[in-house]
């Protein structure tokens, strides 16, 4: 093997690693967003039903609606750690 062949293979491996990091970061944010949306789907409907019956439930309903969105923040943190490693 010549030095040029080794250099090309190293460059290809580095490009492949960077591409796989980007795919992993995209999956981290995308799947976290889909999971959060599915979780919030049922919570939001139940929360609005509870608020429609009792206006004092608004704060608790808002808290329960916001909780699944923290999972997306964790997915974003994982994506940022992957991209800037």
The first five atom37 places (N, CA, C, CB, O) and aatype in JSON, in Angstrom:
{
  "aatype": [20, 20, 20, 20, 20, 20, 20, 20, 20, 20, 20, 20, 20, 20, 20, 20, 20, 20, 20, 20, 20, 20, 20, 20, 20, 20, 20, 20, 20, 20, 20, 20, 20, 20, 20, 20, 20, 20, 20, 20, 20, 20, 20, 20, 20, 20, 20, 20, 20, 20, 20, 20, 20, 20, 20, 20, 20, 20, 20, 20, 20, 20, 20, 20, 20, 20, 20, 20, 20, 20, 20, 20, 20, 20, 20, 20, 20, 20, 20, 20, 20, 20, 20, 20, 20],
  "atom_mask": [
    [1, 1, 1, 1, 1],
    [1, 1, 1, 1, 1],
    [1, 1, 1, 1, 1],
    [1, 1, 1, 1, 1],
    [1, 1, 1, 1, 1],
    [1, 1, 1, 1, 1],
    [1, 1, 1, 1, 1],
    [1, 1, 1, 1, 1],
    [1, 1, 1, 1, 1],
    [1, 1, 1, 1, 1],
    [1, 1, 1, 1, 1],
    [1, 1, 1, 1, 1],
    [1, 1, 1, 1, 1],
    [1, 1, 1, 1, 1],
    [1, 1, 1, 1, 1],
    [1, 1, 1, 1, 1],
    [1, 1, 1, 1, 1],
    [1, 1, 1, 1, 1],
    [1, 1, 1, 1, 1],
    [1, 1, 1, 1, 1],
    [1, 1, 1, 1, 1],
    [1, 1, 1, 1, 1],
    [1, 1, 1, 1, 1],
    [1, 1, 1, 1, 1],
    [1, 1, 1, 1, 1],
    [1, 1, 1, 1, 1],
    [1, 1, 1, 1, 1],
    [1, 1, 1, 1, 1],
    [1, 1, 1, 1, 1],
    [1, 1, 1, 1, 1],
    [1, 1, 1, 1, 1],
    [1, 1, 1, 1, 1],
    [1, 1, 1, 1, 1],
    [1, 1, 1, 1, 1],
    [1, 1, 1, 1, 1],
    [1, 1, 1, 1, 1],
    [1, 1, 1, 1, 1],
    [1, 1, 1, 1, 1],
    [1, 1, 1, 1, 1],
    [1, 1, 1, 1, 1],
    [1, 1, 1, 1, 1],
    [1, 1, 1, 1, 1],
    [1, 1, 1, 1, 1],
    [1, 1, 1, 1, 1],
    [1, 1, 1, 1, 1],
    [1, 1, 1, 1, 1],
    [1, 1, 1, 1, 1],
    [1, 1, 1, 1, 1],
    [1, 1, 1, 1, 1],
    [1, 1, 1, 1, 1],
    [1, 1, 1, 1, 1],
    [1, 1, 1, 1, 1],
    [1, 1, 1, 1, 1],
    [1, 1, 1, 1, 1],
    [1, 1, 1, 1, 1],
    [1, 1, 1, 1, 1],
    [1, 1, 1, 1, 1],
    [1, 1, 1, 1, 1],
    [1, 1, 1, 1, 1],
    [1, 1, 1, 1, 1],
    [1, 1, 1, 1, 1],
    [1, 1, 1, 1, 1],
    [1, 1, 1, 1, 1],
    [1, 1, 1, 1, 1],
    [1, 1, 1, 1, 1],
    [1, 1, 1, 1, 1],
    [1, 1, 1, 1, 1],
    [1, 1, 1, 1, 1],
    [1, 1, 1, 1, 1],
    [1, 1, 1, 1, 1],
    [1, 1, 1, 1, 1],
    [1, 1, 1, 1, 1],
    [1, 1, 1, 1, 1],
    [1, 1, 1, 1, 1],
    [1, 1, 1, 1, 1],
    [1, 1, 1, 1, 1],
    [1, 1, 1, 1, 1],
    [1, 1, 1, 1, 1],
    [1, 1, 1, 1, 1],
    [1, 1, 1, 1, 1],
    [1, 1, 1, 1, 1],
    [1, 1, 1, 1, 1],
    [1, 1, 1, 1, 1],
    [1, 1, 1, 1, 1],
    [1, 1, 1, 1, 1]
  ],
  "atom_positions": [
    [[0.83, -1.17, 0.0], [0.0, 0.0, 0.0], [0.88, 1.24, 0.0], [-0.94, 0.0, 1.2], [1.86, 1.33, 0.73]],
    [[0.49, 2.18, -0.83], [1.28, 3.41, -0.88], [0.75, 4.4, 0.15], [1.25, 4.03, -2.3], [-0.32, 4.21, 0.72]],
    [[1.52, 5.43, 0.38], [1.14, 6.46, 1.36], [-0.11, 7.21, 0.9], [2.3, 7.45, 1.58], [-0.92, 7.63, 1.72]],
    [[-0.26, 7.38, -0.41], [-1.43, 8.09, -0.93], [-2.7, 7.28, -0.69], [-1.25, 8.38, -2.42], [-3.75, 7.85, -0.37]],
    [[-2.62, 5.98, -0.86], [-3.78, 5.12, -0.64], [-4.2, 5.15, 0.82], [-3.46, 3.68, -1.07], [-5.4, 5.2, 1.13]],
    [[-3.24, 5.12, 1.71], [-3.54, 5.18, 3.14], [-4.17, 6.51, 3.49], [-2.27, 4.95, 3.99], [-5.11, 6.56, 4.28]],
    [[-3.66, 7.6, 2.92], [-4.21, 8.93, 3.19], [-5.65, 9.04, 2.7], [-3.35, 10.0, 2.54], [-6.49, 9.64, 3.37]],
    [[-5.94, 8.47, 1.55], [-7.29, 8.5, 1.01], [-8.23, 7.68, 1.89], [-7.31, 7.96, -0.43], [-9.36, 8.09, 2.15]],
    [[-7.77, 6.52, 2.36], [-8.6, 5.69, 3.22], [-8.87, 6.36, 4.56], [-7.93, 4.32, 3.45], [-9.97, 6.26, 5.1]],
    [[-7.89, 7.05, 5.1], [-8.07, 7.78, 6.37], [-9.07, 8.91, 6.18], [-6.73, 8.33, 6.9], [-9.93, 9.13, 7.03]],
    [[-8.96, 9.62, 5.08], [-9.9, 10.72, 4.8], [-11.32, 10.18, 4.62], [-9.46, 11.5, 3.55], [-12.28, 10.79, 5.08]],
    [[-11.45, 9.05, 3.94], [-12.77, 8.44, 3.75], [-13.35, 7.98, 5.08], [-12.68, 7.26, 2.77], [-14.55, 8.13, 5.31]],
    [[-12.53, 7.43, 5.94], [-13.01, 7.0, 7.25], [-13.44, 8.19, 8.09], [-11.92, 6.2, 7.98], [-14.44, 8.11, 8.81]],
    [[-12.71, 9.3, 8.02], [-13.08, 10.5, 8.78], [-14.39, 11.08, 8.26], [-11.96, 11.55, 8.7], [-15.23, 11.51, 9.05]],
    [[-14.56, 11.1, 6.95], [-15.81, 11.6, 6.37], [-16.98, 10.7, 6.75], [-15.69, 11.71, 4.84], [-18.08, 11.19, 7.03]],
    [[-16.75, 9.4, 6.75], [-17.8, 8.47, 7.14], [-18.19, 8.64, 8.6], [-17.35, 7.03, 6.88], [-19.37, 8.58, 8.95]],
    [[-17.21, 8.86, 9.46], [-17.48, 9.07, 10.88], [-18.28, 10.35, 11.09], [-16.17, 9.13, 11.68], [-19.2, 10.38, 11.91]],
    [[-17.92, 11.41, 10.36], [-18.66, 12.67, 10.48], [-20.1, 12.5, 10.0], [-17.97, 13.79, 9.67], [-21.02, 13.05, 10.6]],
    [[-20.29, 11.74, 8.93], [-21.65, 11.49, 8.45], [-22.47, 10.69, 9.42], [-21.6, 10.79, 7.13], [-23.65, 10.98, 9.62]],
    [[-21.87, 9.69, 10.03], [-22.59, 8.88, 11.01], [-22.92, 9.68, 12.27], [-21.79, 7.64, 11.38], [-23.95, 9.45, 12.9]],
    [[-22.04, 10.62, 12.64], [-22.36, 11.51, 13.76], [-23.59, 12.35, 13.45], [-21.17, 12.42, 14.09], [-24.45, 12.53, 14.31]],
    [[-23.65, 12.87, 12.23], [-24.8, 13.69, 11.83], [-26.09, 12.86, 11.81], [-24.56, 14.31, 10.45], [-27.14, 13.35, 12.23]],
    [[-26.01, 11.64, 11.35], [-27.18, 10.77, 11.35], [-27.63, 10.48, 12.78], [-26.88, 9.44, 10.6], [-28.82, 10.5, 13.08]],
    [[-26.67, 10.21, 13.66], [-27.0, 9.95, 15.07], [-27.63, 11.16, 15.73], [-25.76, 9.54, 15.83], [-28.57, 11.03, 16.51]],
    [[-27.1, 12.35, 15.43], [-27.67, 13.57, 16.01], [-29.09, 13.8, 15.5], [-26.79, 14.78, 15.69], [-29.97, 14.19, 16.26]],
    [[-29.3, 13.56, 14.22], [-30.64, 13.71, 13.66], [-31.62, 12.73, 14.26], [-30.61, 13.54, 12.17], [-32.76, 13.08, 14.56]],
    [[-31.18, 11.5, 14.44], [-32.05, 10.5, 15.07], [-32.35, 10.85, 16.52], [-31.41, 9.11, 15.0], [-33.47, 10.64, 16.99]],
    [[-31.37, 11.38, 17.23], [-31.59, 11.74, 18.64], [-32.68, 12.8, 18.76], [-30.29, 12.25, 19.28], [-33.58, 12.68, 19.59]],
    [[-32.59, 13.84, 17.95], [-33.59, 14.91, 18.03], [-34.92, 14.45, 17.44], [-33.09, 16.18, 17.3], [-35.98, 14.72, 18.01]],
    [[-34.88, 13.77, 16.31], [-36.12, 13.36, 15.64], [-36.94, 12.37, 16.45], [-35.8, 12.76, 14.31], [-38.14, 12.55, 16.62]],
    [[-36.29, 11.34, 16.94], [-37.03, 10.34, 17.72], [-37.5, 10.89, 19.06], [-36.16, 9.1, 17.95], [-38.57, 10.53, 19.55]],
    [[-36.69, 11.78, 19.66], [-37.14, 12.41, 20.9], [-38.35, 13.3, 20.65], [-35.99, 13.24, 21.53], [-39.26, 13.36, 21.47]],
    [[-38.35, 14.0, 19.52], [-39.5, 14.84, 19.18], [-40.75, 14.04, 18.9], [-39.18, 15.69, 17.98], [-41.84, 14.41, 19.33]],
    [[-40.6, 12.92, 18.18], [-41.76, 12.07, 17.89], [-42.31, 11.48, 19.18], [-41.38, 10.95, 16.9], [-43.53, 11.45, 19.39]],
    [[-41.43, 11.0, 20.04], [-41.88, 10.43, 21.31], [-42.57, 11.45, 22.19], [-40.71, 9.83, 22.06], [-43.58, 11.16, 22.83]],
    [[-42.01, 12.65, 22.21], [-42.62, 13.72, 23.0], [-43.99, 14.1, 22.45], [-41.71, 14.95, 23.03], [-44.93, 14.33, 23.2]],
    [[-44.1, 14.15, 21.12], [-45.39, 14.48, 20.51], [-46.44, 13.43, 20.8], [-45.23, 14.64, 19.02], [-47.6, 13.76, 21.08]],
    [[-46.04, 12.17, 20.74], [-47.0, 11.1, 21.05], [-47.43, 11.15, 22.51], [-46.4, 9.74, 20.73], [-48.6, 10.92, 22.83]],
    [[-46.49, 11.44, 23.4], [-46.84, 11.54, 24.81], [-47.72, 12.73, 25.11], [-45.59, 11.61, 25.64], [-48.64, 12.66, 25.93]],
    [[-47.43, 13.84, 24.44], [-48.18, 15.06, 24.7], [-49.57, 15.01, 24.08], [-47.42, 16.26, 24.18], [-50.46, 15.76, 24.49]],
    [[-49.76, 14.15, 23.11], [-51.06, 14.03, 22.44], [-52.16, 13.69, 23.45], [-50.99, 12.96, 21.32], [-53.2, 14.35, 23.5]],
    [[-51.93, 12.67, 24.23], [-52.94, 12.28, 25.2], [-53.01, 13.21, 26.39], [-52.68, 10.88, 25.68], [-54.09, 13.48, 26.92]],
    [[-51.86, 13.71, 26.81], [-51.82, 14.6, 27.96], [-52.53, 15.91, 27.67], [-50.38, 14.88, 28.39], [-53.28, 16.43, 28.5]],
    [[-52.3, 16.46, 26.46], [-52.93, 17.74, 26.11], [-54.44, 17.64, 26.05], [-52.4, 18.23, 24.78], [-55.14, 18.53, 26.51]],
    [[-54.93, 16.56, 25.48], [-56.38, 16.38, 25.39], [-57.0, 16.25, 26.78], [-56.72, 15.15, 24.54], [-58.04, 16.85, 27.07]],
    [[-56.37, 15.46, 27.63], [-56.9, 15.29, 28.99], [-56.79, 16.58, 29.8], [-56.15, 14.16, 29.71], [-57.68, 16.91, 30.59]],
    [[-55.7, 17.31, 29.59], [-55.53, 18.57, 30.33], [-56.58, 19.59, 29.93], [-54.12, 19.14, 30.09], [-57.12, 20.28, 30.79]],
    [[-56.87, 19.7, 28.65], [-57.88, 20.67, 28.22], [-59.27, 20.26, 28.7], [-57.86, 20.81, 26.7], [-60.1, 21.12, 29.01]],
    [[-59.53, 18.96, 28.75], [-60.8, 18.5, 29.3], [-60.93, 18.83, 30.77], [-60.96, 17.01, 29.09], [-62.0, 19.22, 31.24]],
    [[-59.84, 18.68, 31.51], [-59.86, 18.99, 32.94], [-60.04, 20.48, 33.17], [-58.58, 18.51, 33.62], [-60.77, 20.89, 34.08]],
    [[-59.39, 21.3, 32.35], [-59.51, 22.76, 32.5], [-60.91, 23.21, 32.11], [-58.46, 23.5, 31.64], [-61.44, 24.16, 32.7]],
    [[-61.53, 22.55, 31.14], [-62.89, 22.91, 30.74], [-63.88, 22.65, 31.87], [-63.3, 22.14, 29.49], [-64.87, 23.37, 32.01]],
    [[-63.62, 21.62, 32.67], [-64.51, 21.32, 33.78], [-64.22, 22.15, 35.01], [-64.43, 19.86, 34.12], [-65.13, 22.55, 35.73]],
    [[-62.93, 22.41, 35.27], [-62.53, 23.13, 36.48], [-61.39, 24.07, 36.13], [-62.11, 22.13, 37.62], [-60.28, 23.63, 35.82]],
    [[-61.66, 25.38, 36.17], [-60.66, 26.38, 35.78], [-59.45, 26.39, 36.72], [-61.3, 27.76, 35.76], [-58.39, 26.87, 36.32]],
    [[-59.57, 25.89, 37.92], [-58.45, 25.88, 38.87], [-57.38, 24.85, 38.5], [-58.97, 25.59, 40.27], [-56.3, 24.86, 39.08]],
    [[-57.66, 23.99, 37.55], [-56.71, 22.96, 37.14], [-55.72, 23.46, 36.08], [-57.47, 21.76, 36.6], [-54.88, 22.69, 35.62]],
    [[-55.81, 24.74, 35.7], [-55.0, 25.24, 34.58], [-53.5, 25.11, 34.86], [-55.34, 26.7, 34.3], [-52.76, 24.65, 33.99]],
    [[-53.04, 25.49, 36.03], [-51.61, 25.42, 36.35], [-51.08, 24.0, 36.31], [-51.34, 26.02, 37.71], [-50.02, 23.75, 35.75]],
    [[-51.8, 23.09, 36.9], [-51.39, 21.69, 36.9], [-51.44, 21.11, 35.49], [-52.29, 20.87, 37.84], [-50.56, 20.33, 35.1]],
    [[-52.46, 21.48, 34.72], [-52.56, 21.0, 33.35], [-51.42, 21.53, 32.5], [-53.91, 21.41, 32.74], [-50.87, 20.81, 31.67]],
    [[-51.06, 22.78, 32.7], [-49.93, 23.36, 31.96], [-48.63, 22.65, 32.32], [-49.81, 24.86, 32.25], [-47.8, 22.39, 31.45]],
    [[-48.44, 22.35, 33.59], [-47.24, 21.64, 34.02], [-47.16, 20.25, 33.39], [-47.22, 21.51, 35.55], [-46.1, 19.85, 32.91]],
    [[-48.27, 19.53, 33.37], [-48.28, 18.19, 32.78], [-48.09, 18.24, 31.27], [-49.59, 17.48, 33.11], [-47.55, 17.31, 30.67]],
    [[-48.54, 19.34, 30.64], [-48.37, 19.48, 29.2], [-46.92, 19.79, 28.83], [-49.29, 20.57, 28.67], [-46.45, 19.37, 27.78]],
    [[-46.22, 20.5, 29.68], [-44.84, 20.91, 29.4], [-43.83, 19.8, 29.72], [-44.49, 22.18, 30.19], [-42.75, 19.77, 29.13]],
    [[-44.15, 18.9, 30.62], [-43.21, 17.86, 31.04], [-42.65, 17.01, 29.89], [-43.88, 16.97, 32.02], [-41.44, 16.77, 29.88]],
    [[-43.45, 16.54, 28.94], [-42.86, 15.72, 27.87], [-41.89, 16.49, 26.98], [-43.95, 15.13, 27.02], [-41.03, 15.89, 26.33]],
    [[-42.0, 17.8, 26.94], [-41.11, 18.59, 26.09], [-39.68, 18.61, 26.61], [-41.63, 20.0, 25.97], [-38.76, 18.94, 25.86]],
    [[-39.48, 18.26, 27.87], [-38.11, 18.22, 28.39], [-37.32, 17.09, 27.75], [-38.12, 18.06, 29.91], [-36.09, 17.15, 27.69]],
    [[-38.0, 16.05, 27.29], [-37.33, 14.94, 26.62], [-36.66, 15.42, 25.34], [-38.32, 13.8, 26.32], [-35.58, 14.95, 24.99]],
    [[-37.3, 16.35, 24.63], [-36.72, 16.89, 23.41], [-35.44, 17.67, 23.73], [-37.73, 17.79, 22.67], [-34.48, 17.64, 22.96]],
    [[-35.44, 18.36, 24.85], [-34.23, 19.09, 25.25], [-33.09, 18.11, 25.5], [-34.51, 19.94, 26.52], [-31.95, 18.39, 25.14]],
    [[-33.39, 16.97, 26.12], [-32.35, 15.96, 26.32], [-31.84, 15.43, 24.99], [-32.88, 14.8, 27.18], [-30.64, 15.22, 24.83]],
    [[-32.74, 15.22, 24.03], [-32.32, 14.79, 22.7], [-31.45, 15.82, 22.02], [-33.54, 14.49, 21.85], [-30.49, 15.47, 21.34]],
    [[-31.76, 17.1, 22.2], [-30.95, 18.17, 21.63], [-29.58, 18.21, 22.28], [-31.65, 19.5, 21.8], [-28.58, 18.45, 21.59]],
    [[-29.51, 18.0, 23.57], [-28.21, 17.97, 24.26], [-27.35, 16.81, 23.74], [-28.41, 17.84, 25.8], [-26.15, 16.98, 23.52]],
    [[-27.96, 15.66, 23.55], [-27.22, 14.52, 23.02], [-26.72, 14.83, 21.61], [-28.11, 13.26, 23.01], [-25.59, 14.5, 21.27]],
    [[-27.57, 15.45, 20.8], [-27.17, 15.81, 19.43], [-26.01, 16.8, 19.44], [-28.37, 16.4, 18.66], [-25.07, 16.66, 18.66]],
    [[-26.06, 17.79, 20.31], [-24.97, 18.76, 20.38], [-23.68, 18.11, 20.86], [-25.35, 19.92, 21.31], [-22.6, 18.43, 20.38]],
    [[-23.8, 17.19, 21.82], [-22.6, 16.48, 22.27], [-22.0, 15.64, 21.16], [-22.92, 15.59, 23.47], [-20.78, 15.54, 21.05]],
    [[-22.84, 15.03, 20.33], [-22.33, 14.23, 19.21], [-21.67, 15.11, 18.16], [-23.46, 13.43, 18.57], [-20.6, 14.78, 17.65]],
    [[-22.29, 16.23, 17.85], [-21.78, 17.06, 16.76], [-20.5, 17.79, 17.14], [-22.82, 18.06, 16.34], [-19.64, 18.0, 16.27]],
    [[-20.33, 18.19, 18.38], [-19.17, 18.98, 18.78], [-18.16, 18.17, 19.57], [-19.62, 20.17, 19.59], [-17.39, 18.74, 20.35]],
    [[-18.14, 16.89, 19.39], [-17.18, 16.04, 20.09], [-15.9, 15.98, 19.32], [-17.74, 14.64, 20.3], [-14.96, 15.3, 19.75]]
  ]
}
